[in-house]
Amino acid sequence: MSQEKRETEALEALQRIKEAEEEARRIIKNAQQQAASKVIQDAYDEAKKIKESHLSQARKKAQEKKDSLISQAEREAEKIRKETAEEVQAMSRTTEALIPKVAEEFSKKIRNFLK
C-alpha cells in the first residue's frame, strides 16, 4: 500500500504541477494580451500626439504664409496707389498747363465764328 500511496501522491503531484503550468500559461497569456493592448494604446497615443504636432506646425506655417501673402499684397496695392496718384498728378499738371492754351484757341475760334 505504501507503494500505491506513493504512486497516488506522485500522480496528484503531477496533476498539481500540470494545473500550475496551465495557470502559469494562462497568466502569461493574459499578461501578453494586456501588454499588447498597452503597446497598441501607447502607439495610438503617440501617433495622436505626432499628428496633433504636425497639424499644429502645418497650421502655423499656413498662417505665416497667409500673413506673408497679405503683407505682400498690401505692399503691392500701396505701390499701385502711389503710382496711380503720381499719374493723376502728372495728368493734372499737364492738363493745367494746357488749359490756358486750349482756352485761348477756343476763344479764337469763337471770335472767328462771331465775325
Phi and psi in degrees as GROMACS dihedral restraints (atoms count N, CA, C in turn):
[ dihedral_restraints ]
;  ai    aj    ak    al  type     phi  dphi    fc
    3     4     5     6     1   -60.0    20    10
    4     5     6     7     1   -36.3    20    10
    6     7     8     9     1   -64.9    20    10
    7     8     9    10     1   -45.0    20    10
    9    10    11    12     1   -63.9    20    10
   10    11    12    13     1   -40.4    20    10
   12    13    14    15     1   -63.1    20    10
   13    14    15    16     1   -42.1    20    10
   15    16    17    18     1   -65.3    20    10
   16    17    18    19     1   -39.5    20    10
   18    19    20    21     1   -66.2    20    10
   19    20    21    22     1   -41.4    20    10
   21    22    23    24     1   -63.8    20    10
   22    23    24    25     1   -44.5    20    10
   24    25    26    27     1   -62.7    20    10
   25    26    27    28     1   -39.6    20    10
   27    28    29    30     1   -65.5    20    10
   28    29    30    31     1   -42.5    20    10
   30    31    32    33     1   -64.2    20    10
   31    32    33    34     1   -41.6    20    10
   33    34    35    36     1   -63.9    20    10
   34    35    36    37     1   -40.0    20    10
   36    37    38    39     1   -64.3    20    10
   37    38    39    40     1   -42.8    20    10
   39    40    41    42     1   -62.1    20    10
   40    41    42    43     1   -40.8    20    10
   42    43    44    45     1   -63.7    20    10
   43    44    45    46     1   -43.2    20    10
   45    46    47    48     1   -64.9    20    10
   46    47    48    49     1   -38.3    20    10
   48    49    50    51     1   -63.3    20    10
   49    50    51    52     1   -43.9    20    10
   51    52    53    54     1   -60.3    20    10
   52    53    54    55     1   -46.2    20    10
   54    55    56    57     1   -63.2    20    10
   55    56    57    58     1   -40.1    20    10
   57    58    59    60     1   -64.8    20    10
   58    59    60    61     1   -41.3    20    10
   60    61    62    63     1   -63.0    20    10
   61    62    63    64     1   -42.6    20    10
   63    64    65    66     1   -63.4    20    10
   64    65    66    67     1   -41.9    20    10
   66    67    68    69     1   -63.2    20    10
   67    68    69    70     1   -41.9    20    10
   69    70    71    72     1   -63.0    20    10
   70    71    72    73     1   -43.0    20    10
   72    73    74    75     1   -61.3    20    10
   73    74    75    76     1   -43.0    20    10
   75    76    77    78     1   -62.4    20    10
   76    77    78    79     1   -44.5    20    10
   78    79    80    81     1   -61.9    20    10
   79    80    81    82     1   -43.7    20    10
   81    82    83    84     1   -63.2    20    10
   82    83    84    85     1   -43.0    20    10
   84    85    86    87     1   -63.2    20    10
   85    86    87    88     1   -44.9    20    10
   87    88    89    90     1   -61.2    20    10
   88    89    90    91     1   -43.4    20    10
   90    91    92    93     1   -62.7    20    10
   91    92    93    94     1   -42.0    20    10
   93    94    95    96     1   -63.4    20    10
   94    95    96    97     1   -42.7    20    10
   96    97    98    99     1   -64.2    20    10
   97    98    99   100     1   -42.7    20    10
   99   100   101   102     1   -65.2    20    10
  100   101   102   103     1   -41.3    20    10
  102   103   104   105     1   -64.3    20    10
  103   104   105   106     1   -42.5    20    10
  105   106   107   108     1   -62.6    20    10
  106   107   108   109     1   -43.2    20    10
  108   109   110   111     1   -61.8    20    10
  109   110   111   112     1   -42.3    20    10
  111   112   113   114     1   -65.8    20    10
  112   113   114   115     1   -42.8    20    10
  114   115   116   117     1   -61.7    20    10
  115   116   117   118     1   -43.7    20    10
  117   118   119   120     1   -63.3    20    10
  118   119   120   121     1   -45.0    20    10
  120   121   122   123     1   -63.9    20    10
  121   122   123   124     1   -43.0    20    10
  123   124   125   126     1   -62.1    20    10
  124   125   126   127     1   -42.0    20    10
  126   127   128   129     1   -63.6    20    10
  127   128   129   130     1   -42.7    20    10
  129   130   131   132     1   -60.9    20    10
  130   131   132   133     1   -46.0    20    10
  132   133   134   135     1   -62.5    20    10
  133   134   135   136     1   -42.9    20    10
  135   136   137   138     1   -65.4    20    10
  136   137   138   139     1   -41.4    20    10
  138   139   140   141     1   -62.4    20    10
  139   140   141   142     1   -39.2    20    10
  141   142   143   144     1   -64.7    20    10
  142   143   144   145     1   -42.2    20    10
  144   145   146   147     1   -63.1    20    10
  145   146   147   148     1   -44.0    20    10
  147   148   149   150     1   -63.0    20    10
  148   149   150   151     1   -44.1    20    10
  150   151   152   153     1   -59.9    20    10
  151   152   153   154     1   -46.7    20    10
  153   154   155   156     1   -63.3    20    10
  154   155   156   157     1   -39.8    20    10
  156   157   158   159     1   -63.2    20    10
  157   158   159   160     1   -46.6    20    10
  159   160   161   162     1   -65.5    20    10
  160   161   162   163     1   -39.8    20    10
  162   163   164   165     1   -63.3    20    10
  163   164   165   166     1   -41.4    20    10
  165   166   167   168     1   -62.6    20    10
  166   167   168   169     1   -44.6    20    10
  168   169   170   171     1   -64.2    20    10
  169   170   171   172     1   -41.6    20    10
  171   172   173   174     1   -63.7    20    10
  172   173   174   175     1   -42.2    20    10
  174   175   176   177     1   -62.0    20    10
  175   176   177   178     1   -43.5    20    10
  177   178   179   180     1   -62.3    20    10
  178   179   180   181     1   -46.1    20    10
  180   181   182   183     1   -64.5    20    10
  181   182   183   184     1   -40.3    20    10
  183   184   185   186     1   -63.5    20    10
  184   185   186   187     1   -42.0    20    10
  186   187   188   189     1   -64.3    20    10
  187   188   189   190     1   -41.9    20    10
  189   190   191   192     1   -62.5    20    10
  190   191   192   193     1   -43.4    20    10
  192   193   194   195     1   -64.4    20    10
  193   194   195   196     1   -43.1    20    10
  195   196   197   198     1   -59.5    20    10
  196   197   198   199     1   -47.2    20    10
  198   199   200   201     1   -61.8    20    10
  199   200   201   202     1   -41.2    20    10
  201   202   203   204     1   -62.7    20    10
  202   203   204   205     1   -45.0    20    10
  204   205   206   207     1   -64.5    20    10
  205   206   207   208     1   -39.5    20    10
  207   208   209   210     1   -64.5    20    10
  208   209   210   211     1   -43.6    20    10
  210   211   212   213     1   -62.4    20    10
  211   212   213   214     1   -43.9    20    10
  213   214   215   216     1   -62.5    20    10
  214   215   216   217     1   -43.6    20    10
  216   217   218   219     1   -63.6    20    10
  217   218   219   220     1   -39.4    20    10
  219   220   221   222     1   -64.6    20    10
  220   221   222   223     1   -41.4    20    10
  222   223   224   225     1   -63.5    20    10
  223   224   225   226     1   -43.4    20    10
  225   226   227   228     1   -62.7    20    10
  226   227   228   229     1   -43.3    20    10
  228   229   230   231     1   -63.0    20    10
  229   230   231   232     1   -42.3    20    10
  231   232   233   234     1   -63.7    20    10
  232   233   234   235     1   -41.4    20    10
  234   235   236   237     1   -61.0    20    10
  235   236   237   238     1   -44.7    20    10
  237   238   239   240     1   -64.6    20    10
  238   239   240   241     1   -40.7    20    10
  240   241   242   243     1   -59.6    20    10
  241   242   243   244     1   -44.8    20    10
  243   244   245   246     1   -64.1    20    10
  244   245   246   247     1   -45.0    20    10
  246   247   248   249     1   -61.5    20    10
  247   248   249   250     1   -42.2    20    10
  249   250   251   252     1   -63.7    20    10
  250   251   252   253     1   -43.2    20    10
  252   253   254   255     1   -62.5    20    10
  253   254   255   256     1   -41.4    20    10
  255   256   257   258     1   -63.9    20    10
  256   257   258   259     1   -41.5    20    10
  258   259   260   261     1   -63.3    20    10
  259   260   261   262     1   -42.0    20    10
  261   262   263   264     1   -62.6    20    10
  262   263   264   265     1   -43.5    20    10
  264   265   266   267     1   -63.8    20    10
  265   266   267   268     1   -41.8    20    10
  267   268   269   270     1   -63.5    20    10
  268   269   270   271     1   -42.7    20    10
  270   271   272   273     1   -64.4    20    10
  271   272   273   274     1   -40.2    20    10
  273   274   275   276     1   -62.8    20    10
  274   275   276   277     1   -44.3    20    10
  276   277   278   279     1   -62.2    20    10
  277   278   279   280     1   -43.8    20    10
  279   280   281   282     1   -63.0    20    10
  280   281   282   283     1   -44.6    20    10
  282   283   284   285     1   -63.9    20    10
  283   284   285   286     1   -45.4    20    10
  285   286   287   288     1   -61.0    20    10
  286   287   288   289     1   -37.5    20    10
  288   289   290   291     1   -69.3    20    10
  289   290   291   292     1   -31.6    20    10
  291   292   293   294     1   -85.7    20    10
  292   293   294   295     1   -19.8    20    10
  294   295   296   297     1   -57.4    20    10
  295   296   297   298     1   -49.5    20    10
  297   298   299   300     1   -60.9    20    10
  298   299   300   301     1   -41.5    20    10
  300   301   302   303     1   -63.8    20    10
  301   302   303   304     1   -44.4    20    10
  303   304   305   306     1   -65.1    20    10
  304   305   306   307     1   -42.2    20    10
  306   307   308   309     1   -62.3    20    10
  307   308   309   310     1   -41.7    20    10
  309   310   311   312     1   -64.4    20    10
  310   311   312   313     1   -45.3    20    10
  312   313   314   315     1   -64.5    20    10
  313   314   315   316     1   -39.5    20    10
  315   316   317   318     1   -64.9    20    10
  316   317   318   319     1   -42.6    20    10
  318   319   320   321     1   -66.7    20    10
  319   320   321   322     1   -35.1    20    10
  321   322   323   324     1   -61.5    20    10
  322   323   324   325     1   -43.8    20    10
  324   325   326   327     1   -64.5    20    10
  325   326   327   328     1   -39.2    20    10
  327   328   329   330     1   -66.4    20    10
  328   329   330   331     1   -43.7    20    10
  330   331   332   333     1   -61.5    20    10
  331   332   333   334     1   -44.6    20    10
  333   334   335   336     1   -63.3    20    10
  334   335   336   337     1   -37.6    20    10
  336   337   338   339     1   -66.8    20    10
  337   338   339   340     1   -40.6    20    10
  339   340   341   342     1   -73.4    20    10
  340   341   342   343     1   -22.9    20    10
